[in-house]
Amino acid sequence: MHHGLTVRTVRQGGDRIDGPLGLDVGPDGTAQCAPSDLSPDLRMSTAVLSQLWLGGAPVSRLARSGRVEVVAAEAVRQADLMFGW
């Protein structure tokens, strides 16, 4: 998953999605993914992250269904923009 997040261009840059992996997205849509010690804004399983990567459903829908744990509410909108391909 780590490599998959860095080879795909995302729609809009954001600050970070942190957890065991932090995702930094630049203004050009390129992503850098690396282990992180920062507190996460969103928590999800690898299966849910894979679904996001494939464009299966927006983060907001997955959060409403309980598949994404929201720690920081503003991260949901940001992640919807980042993964909205």
ZADREN-685514 format. One record per residue (C-alpha): y, x, z negated; residue in three letters; residue number from 0. Coordinates in pm, whole numbers, plus 50000, padded with zeros to 5 digits. Example, Ala and Ser with C-alpha at 12.3 -4.5 7.8 and 13.67 -1.06 7.14 Angstrom:
residues 2
NODE      py      px      pz    aa     i
NODE   49550   51230   49220   Ala     0
NODE   49894   51367   49286   Ser     1
end
This chain:
residues 85
NODE      py      px      pz    aa     i
NODE   50000   50000   50000   Met     0
NODE   50234   50287   49915   His     1
NODE   50219   50421   50273   His     2
NODE   50239   50073   50426   Gly     3
NODE   50569   50002   50253   Leu     4
NODE   50728   50316   50395   Thr     5
NODE   50618   50279   50758   Val     6
NODE   50755   49930   50813   Arg     7
NODE   51126   49858   50852   Thr     8
NODE   51255   49577   50633   Val     9
NODE   51528   49335   50733   Arg    10
NODE   51800   49424   50483   Gln    11
NODE   51860   49712   50245   Gly    12
NODE   51855   49660   49871   Gly    13
NODE   51877   49864   49558   Asp    14
NODE   51525   49878   49419   Arg    15
NODE   51215   49684   49342   Ile    16
NODE   51068   49872   49048   Asp    17
NODE   50741   49877   48863   Gly    18
NODE   50454   50114   48892   Pro    19
NODE   50598   50162   49241   Leu    20
NODE   50971   50169   49310   Gly    21
NODE   51088   50065   49655   Leu    22
NODE   51421   50204   49776   Asp    23
NODE   51549   50053   50100   Val    24
NODE   51831   50214   50293   Gly    25
NODE   52100   50035   50495   Pro    26
NODE   51903   50105   50814   Asp    27
NODE   51598   49925   50670   Gly    28
NODE   51381   50232   50613   Thr    29
NODE   51197   50231   50282   Ala    30
NODE   51096   50501   50037   Gln    31
NODE   50818   50411   49796   Cys    32
NODE   50725   50623   49495   Ala    33
NODE   50591   50584   49142   Pro    34
NODE   50860   50467   48901   Ser    35
NODE   50908   50465   48524   Asp    36
NODE   51189   50207   48544   Leu    37
NODE   51144   49853   48415   Ser    38
NODE   51045   49617   48697   Pro    39
NODE   51263   49332   48822   Asp    40
NODE   50957   49157   48966   Leu    41
NODE   50589   49186   48875   Arg    42
NODE   50307   49099   49112   Met    43
NODE   49954   49195   49200   Ser    44
NODE   49866   49423   49488   Thr    45
NODE   49730   49117   49669   Ala    46
NODE   50068   48940   49644   Val    47
NODE   50254   49255   49753   Leu    48
NODE   50019   49277   50051   Ser    49
NODE   50097   48916   50137   Gln    50
NODE   50470   48996   50128   Leu    51
NODE   50419   49299   50350   Trp    52
NODE   50238   49084   50606   Leu    53
NODE   50511   48818   50593   Gly    54
NODE   50283   48549   50451   Gly    55
NODE   50534   48379   50219   Ala    56
NODE   50879   48449   50074   Pro    57
NODE   50908   48592   49723   Val    58
NODE   51093   48279   49608   Ser    59
NODE   50796   48057   49699   Arg    60
NODE   50549   48295   49535   Leu    61
NODE   50766   48304   49221   Ala    62
NODE   50781   47924   49204   Arg    63
NODE   50402   47911   49231   Ser    64
NODE   50363   48164   48947   Gly    65
NODE   50224   48445   49163   Arg    66
NODE   50534   48663   49105   Val    67
NODE   50669   48714   48754   Glu    68
NODE   51049   48722   48763   Val    69
NODE   51217   48955   48515   Val    70
NODE   51560   48966   48685   Ala    71
NODE   51649   48646   48872   Ala    72
NODE   51875   48818   49127   Glu    73
NODE   51576   49026   49243   Ala    74
NODE   51413   48718   49398   Val    75
NODE   51693   48667   49652   Arg    76
NODE   51708   49040   49721   Gln    77
NODE   51333   49059   49779   Ala    78
NODE   51342   48751   50005   Asp    79
NODE   51598   48933   50221   Leu    80
NODE   51405   49262   50216   Met    81
NODE   51068   49111   50308   Phe    82
NODE   51194   48831   50535   Gly    83
NODE   51061   48951   50866   Trp    84
end
